[in-house]
Amino acid sequence: IPIIEPLANQYYVRAISDKWLGSDTTTIISFHNLILPERHMPHTELLDLDPLPITALGNPQYEALYKFKHFNPIQ
């Protein structure tokens, strides 16, 4: 459900069954204490990290799982 500006005090949400006659419900959703996130979240600055060797895992069994010798900074 899109939230548009200016923000309404509450939304009425109505659910209706297409299989059962007379099966519907209406719920009021209050926006009184609603805190919305920023429209465009700022990007997190990427840290200048060096590749980490797989030996940093400290377990030969875990190290054997990987075919490469270093993790990239994201891993």
SULWOGI-V716746 format. One line per field, one symbol per residue. ss: DSSP state (H for helix, E for strand, - for the rest). psi: psi as a letter, one per 30 degrees, with the letter a starting at -180 (. if undefined). burial: # if it has 16 or more other C-alpha atoms within 10 Angstrom, else .. Layout:
ss: ???
psi: ???
burial: ???
This chain:
ss: ---------EEEEEEE-------EEEEEEE---------------------EEHHHH--HHHH------EE----
psi: jkjlkkklelkjkkkkkgekkgjllkkkjkgegkjkllejkkkkkkkiklkklffffgjeeeeffkflfkklfe.
burial: .....................................................#........#............
